Amino acid sequence: MDEHKSLVYHNGTMDSSVWYCDDIKIGHAISRFNELFSFPASSPTDVVRLHFGLKGDYIFTYKQLNRSFDLIGGHHNIMYSNGFDIVIENKTLEVETFGIQFPKALFINFTQNANDQLKRFSEHIINDTPAILSEKWGAVDTAIHQVILQIIHCKYAGDFKKLFLLSKSIELLVISAESCQAAASKEDHFLKNKTDKEKIMAVRDLLNERLDCPPSLSEIARTVGLNEYKLKRGFKEKFNNTVFGYLTDQRLQLAHQYLRDTEKTAAEISFELGYATPQHFNNAFKKKFGFTPFSVRNNP
């Protein structure tokens, strides 16, 4: 069962979608506010929550963890508590989030033979102790972002859709846990303050908005207020990818989605995404995925 809602409040709107895969619940929401304010949220459910902040800055105070988190867009973590009560303070007028809720027993079953970090986290769950997987939040990189987009734009129905959502939920659990483990052991050498981190997130958003006509490094640097040295190294530190590498990955992943889910031709897609010629697009696509755009269209 899927649920899609558009709600209008006195201080903004929220468009949300919820998908169910047996006892796994998946949700995506985009909230647009006309003011900055604080609001509460709560749930009585006893589940493990994967939380992904895709866009926007906010602070949330989590009663069961007795913690507050000041976050910028492009973050994720895994949390557990038997029910939750939070207060959210939005710091930007648009916030986009994505989440997956796993039943306790299922999550423990998936992670009982995982890495040490997940094993320790699962011990808290078994003991009904509120916990967060990583003190340092992971970054929503290309791999995570693309799996989320695949869920949001899923075209399957019935049992195929349920199987697809299950596989993608497990995939997100694996790569987000791996990302959090990497974040926990990584030192920030170039992004030492929140302002610089916010600027790097602005770089990511700018690239995503201009996949068809990407800005130059000098234009990006002027736009966000960073010198090119810090821009290049800060971006690599945050996303484990170069600016150009991230841009290429995003364009080709979007092209793959278009080939799979639309009737656009490879030539139309290459033009729309700013490739000089269809042959340049074909070569880049094959280098990335190991097969041609034609193969995707003819082997869905």
Secondary structure as a PSIPRED ss2 file (coil, helix, strand):
# PSIPRED VFORMAT (PSIPRED V4.0)

   1 M C   1.000  0.000  0.000
   2 D E   0.000  0.000  1.000
   3 E E   0.000  0.000  1.000
   4 H E   0.000  0.000  1.000
   5 K E   0.000  0.000  1.000
   6 S E   0.000  0.000  1.000
   7 L E   0.000  0.000  1.000
   8 V E   0.000  0.000  1.000
   9 Y E   0.000  0.000  1.000
  10 H C   1.000  0.000  0.000
  11 N C   1.000  0.000  0.000
  12 G E   0.000  0.000  1.000
  13 T E   0.000  0.000  1.000
  14 M E   0.000  0.000  1.000
  15 D E   0.000  0.000  1.000
  16 S E   0.000  0.000  1.000
  17 S E   0.000  0.000  1.000
  18 V E   0.000  0.000  1.000
  19 W E   0.000  0.000  1.000
  20 Y E   0.000  0.000  1.000
  21 C E   0.000  0.000  1.000
  22 D C   1.000  0.000  0.000
  23 D C   1.000  0.000  0.000
  24 I E   0.000  0.000  1.000
  25 K E   0.000  0.000  1.000
  26 I E   0.000  0.000  1.000
  27 G E   0.000  0.000  1.000
  28 H E   0.000  0.000  1.000
  29 A E   0.000  0.000  1.000
  30 I E   0.000  0.000  1.000
  31 S E   0.000  0.000  1.000
  32 R E   0.000  0.000  1.000
  33 F E   0.000  0.000  1.000
  34 N C   1.000  0.000  0.000
  35 E C   1.000  0.000  0.000
  36 L C   1.000  0.000  0.000
  37 F C   1.000  0.000  0.000
  38 S E   0.000  0.000  1.000
  39 F E   0.000  0.000  1.000
  40 P E   0.000  0.000  1.000
  41 A E   0.000  0.000  1.000
  42 S E   0.000  0.000  1.000
  43 S E   0.000  0.000  1.000
  44 P E   0.000  0.000  1.000
  45 T E   0.000  0.000  1.000
  46 D E   0.000  0.000  1.000
  47 V E   0.000  0.000  1.000
  48 V E   0.000  0.000  1.000
  49 R E   0.000  0.000  1.000
  50 L E   0.000  0.000  1.000
  51 H E   0.000  0.000  1.000
  52 F E   0.000  0.000  1.000
  53 G E   0.000  0.000  1.000
  54 L E   0.000  0.000  1.000
  55 K E   0.000  0.000  1.000
  56 G C   1.000  0.000  0.000
  57 D C   1.000  0.000  0.000
  58 Y E   0.000  0.000  1.000
  59 I E   0.000  0.000  1.000
  60 F E   0.000  0.000  1.000
  61 T E   0.000  0.000  1.000
  62 Y E   0.000  0.000  1.000
  63 K C   1.000  0.000  0.000
  64 Q C   1.000  0.000  0.000
  65 L C   1.000  0.000  0.000
  66 N C   1.000  0.000  0.000
  67 R E   0.000  0.000  1.000
  68 S E   0.000  0.000  1.000
  69 F E   0.000  0.000  1.000
  70 D E   0.000  0.000  1.000
  71 L E   0.000  0.000  1.000
  72 I C   1.000  0.000  0.000
  73 G C   1.000  0.000  0.000
  74 G C   1.000  0.000  0.000
  75 H E   0.000  0.000  1.000
  76 H E   0.000  0.000  1.000
  77 N E   0.000  0.000  1.000
  78 I E   0.000  0.000  1.000
  79 M E   0.000  0.000  1.000
  80 Y E   0.000  0.000  1.000
  81 S E   0.000  0.000  1.000
  82 N E   0.000  0.000  1.000
  83 G E   0.000  0.000  1.000
  84 F E   0.000  0.000  1.000
  85 D E   0.000  0.000  1.000
  86 I E   0.000  0.000  1.000
  87 V E   0.000  0.000  1.000
  88 I E   0.000  0.000  1.000
  89 E E   0.000  0.000  1.000
  90 N E   0.000  0.000  1.000
  91 K C   1.000  0.000  0.000
  92 T C   1.000  0.000  0.000
  93 L C   1.000  0.000  0.000
  94 E E   0.000  0.000  1.000
  95 V E   0.000  0.000  1.000
  96 E E   0.000  0.000  1.000
  97 T E   0.000  0.000  1.000
  98 F E   0.000  0.000  1.000
  99 G E   0.000  0.000  1.000
 100 I E   0.000  0.000  1.000
 101 Q E   0.000  0.000  1.000
 102 F E   0.000  0.000  1.000
 103 P E   0.000  0.000  1.000
 104 K H   0.000  1.000  0.000
 105 A H   0.000  1.000  0.000
 106 L H   0.000  1.000  0.000
 107 F H   0.000  1.000  0.000
 108 I H   0.000  1.000  0.000
 109 N H   0.000  1.000  0.000
 110 F H   0.000  1.000  0.000
 111 T H   0.000  1.000  0.000
 112 Q C   1.000  0.000  0.000
 113 N C   1.000  0.000  0.000
 114 A C   1.000  0.000  0.000
 115 N C   1.000  0.000  0.000
 116 D H   0.000  1.000  0.000
 117 Q H   0.000  1.000  0.000
 118 L H   0.000  1.000  0.000
 119 K H   0.000  1.000  0.000
 120 R H   0.000  1.000  0.000
 121 F H   0.000  1.000  0.000
 122 S H   0.000  1.000  0.000
 123 E H   0.000  1.000  0.000
 124 H H   0.000  1.000  0.000
 125 I H   0.000  1.000  0.000
 126 I H   0.000  1.000  0.000
 127 N C   1.000  0.000  0.000
 128 D C   1.000  0.000  0.000
 129 T C   1.000  0.000  0.000
 130 P C   1.000  0.000  0.000
 131 A E   0.000  0.000  1.000
 132 I E   0.000  0.000  1.000
 133 L C   1.000  0.000  0.000
 134 S C   1.000  0.000  0.000
 135 E C   1.000  0.000  0.000
 136 K C   1.000  0.000  0.000
 137 W C   1.000  0.000  0.000
 138 G E   0.000  0.000  1.000
 139 A E   0.000  0.000  1.000
 140 V C   1.000  0.000  0.000
 141 D C   1.000  0.000  0.000
 142 T H   0.000  1.000  0.000
 143 A H   0.000  1.000  0.000
 144 I H   0.000  1.000  0.000
 145 H H   0.000  1.000  0.000
 146 Q H   0.000  1.000  0.000
 147 V H   0.000  1.000  0.000
 148 I H   0.000  1.000  0.000
 149 L H   0.000  1.000  0.000
 150 Q H   0.000  1.000  0.000
 151 I H   0.000  1.000  0.000
 152 I H   0.000  1.000  0.000
 153 H C   1.000  0.000  0.000
 154 C C   1.000  0.000  0.000
 155 K C   1.000  0.000  0.000
 156 Y C   1.000  0.000  0.000
 157 A C   1.000  0.000  0.000
 158 G H   0.000  1.000  0.000
 159 D H   0.000  1.000  0.000
 160 F H   0.000  1.000  0.000
 161 K H   0.000  1.000  0.000
 162 K H   0.000  1.000  0.000
 163 L H   0.000  1.000  0.000
 164 F H   0.000  1.000  0.000
 165 L H   0.000  1.000  0.000
 166 L H   0.000  1.000  0.000
 167 S H   0.000  1.000  0.000
 168 K H   0.000  1.000  0.000
 169 S H   0.000  1.000  0.000
 170 I H   0.000  1.000  0.000
 171 E H   0.000  1.000  0.000
 172 L H   0.000  1.000  0.000
 173 L H   0.000  1.000  0.000
 174 V H   0.000  1.000  0.000
 175 I H   0.000  1.000  0.000
 176 S H   0.000  1.000  0.000
 177 A H   0.000  1.000  0.000
 178 E H   0.000  1.000  0.000
 179 S H   0.000  1.000  0.000
 180 C H   0.000  1.000  0.000
 181 Q H   0.000  1.000  0.000
 182 A H   0.000  1.000  0.000
 183 A H   0.000  1.000  0.000
 184 A H   0.000  1.000  0.000
 185 S C   1.000  0.000  0.000
 186 K C   1.000  0.000  0.000
 187 E C   1.000  0.000  0.000
 188 D C   1.000  0.000  0.000
 189 H C   1.000  0.000  0.000
 190 F C   1.000  0.000  0.000
 191 L C   1.000  0.000  0.000
 192 K C   1.000  0.000  0.000
 193 N C   1.000  0.000  0.000
 194 K H   0.000  1.000  0.000
 195 T H   0.000  1.000  0.000
 196 D H   0.000  1.000  0.000
 197 K H   0.000  1.000  0.000
 198 E H   0.000  1.000  0.000
 199 K H   0.000  1.000  0.000
 200 I H   0.000  1.000  0.000
 201 M H   0.000  1.000  0.000
 202 A H   0.000  1.000  0.000
 203 V H   0.000  1.000  0.000
 204 R H   0.000  1.000  0.000
 205 D H   0.000  1.000  0.000
 206 L H   0.000  1.000  0.000
 207 L H   0.000  1.000  0.000
 208 N H   0.000  1.000  0.000
 209 E H   0.000  1.000  0.000
 210 R C   1.000  0.000  0.000
 211 L C   1.000  0.000  0.000
 212 D C   1.000  0.000  0.000
 213 C C   1.000  0.000  0.000
 214 P C   1.000  0.000  0.000
 215 P C   1.000  0.000  0.000
 216 S C   1.000  0.000  0.000
 217 L H   0.000  1.000  0.000
 218 S H   0.000  1.000  0.000
 219 E H   0.000  1.000  0.000
 220 I H   0.000  1.000  0.000
 221 A H   0.000  1.000  0.000
 222 R H   0.000  1.000  0.000
 223 T H   0.000  1.000  0.000
 224 V H   0.000  1.000  0.000
 225 G C   1.000  0.000  0.000
 226 L C   1.000  0.000  0.000
 227 N C   1.000  0.000  0.000
 228 E H   0.000  1.000  0.000
 229 Y H   0.000  1.000  0.000
 230 K H   0.000  1.000  0.000
 231 L H   0.000  1.000  0.000
 232 K H   0.000  1.000  0.000
 233 R H   0.000  1.000  0.000
 234 G H   0.000  1.000  0.000
 235 F H   0.000  1.000  0.000
 236 K H   0.000  1.000  0.000
 237 E H   0.000  1.000  0.000
 238 K H   0.000  1.000  0.000
 239 F H   0.000  1.000  0.000
 240 N C   1.000  0.000  0.000
 241 N C   1.000  0.000  0.000
 242 T C   1.000  0.000  0.000
 243 V H   0.000  1.000  0.000
 244 F H   0.000  1.000  0.000
 245 G H   0.000  1.000  0.000
 246 Y H   0.000  1.000  0.000
 247 L H   0.000  1.000  0.000
 248 T H   0.000  1.000  0.000
 249 D H   0.000  1.000  0.000
 250 Q H   0.000  1.000  0.000
 251 R H   0.000  1.000  0.000
 252 L H   0.000  1.000  0.000
 253 Q H   0.000  1.000  0.000
 254 L H   0.000  1.000  0.000
 255 A H   0.000  1.000  0.000
 256 H H   0.000  1.000  0.000
 257 Q H   0.000  1.000  0.000
 258 Y H   0.000  1.000  0.000
 259 L H   0.000  1.000  0.000
 260 R H   0.000  1.000  0.000
 261 D H   0.000  1.000  0.000
 262 T C   1.000  0.000  0.000
 263 E C   1.000  0.000  0.000
 264 K C   1.000  0.000  0.000
 265 T C   1.000  0.000  0.000
 266 A H   0.000  1.000  0.000
 267 A H   0.000  1.000  0.000
 268 E H   0.000  1.000  0.000
 269 I H   0.000  1.000  0.000
 270 S H   0.000  1.000  0.000
 271 F H   0.000  1.000  0.000
 272 E H   0.000  1.000  0.000
 273 L C   1.000  0.000  0.000
 274 G C   1.000  0.000  0.000
 275 Y C   1.000  0.000  0.000
 276 A C   1.000  0.000  0.000
 277 T C   1.000  0.000  0.000
 278 P H   0.000  1.000  0.000
 279 Q H   0.000  1.000  0.000
 280 H H   0.000  1.000  0.000
 281 F H   0.000  1.000  0.000
 282 N H   0.000  1.000  0.000
 283 N H   0.000  1.000  0.000
 284 A H   0.000  1.000  0.000
 285 F H   0.000  1.000  0.000
 286 K H   0.000  1.000  0.000
 287 K H   0.000  1.000  0.000
 288 K H   0.000  1.000  0.000
 289 F H   0.000  1.000  0.000
 290 G C   1.000  0.000  0.000
 291 F C   1.000  0.000  0.000
 292 T C   1.000  0.000  0.000
 293 P H   0.000  1.000  0.000
 294 F H   0.000  1.000  0.000
 295 S H   0.000  1.000  0.000
 296 V H   0.000  1.000  0.000
 297 R H   0.000  1.000  0.000
 298 N H   0.000  1.000  0.000
 299 N C   1.000  0.000  0.000
 300 P C   1.000  0.000  0.000
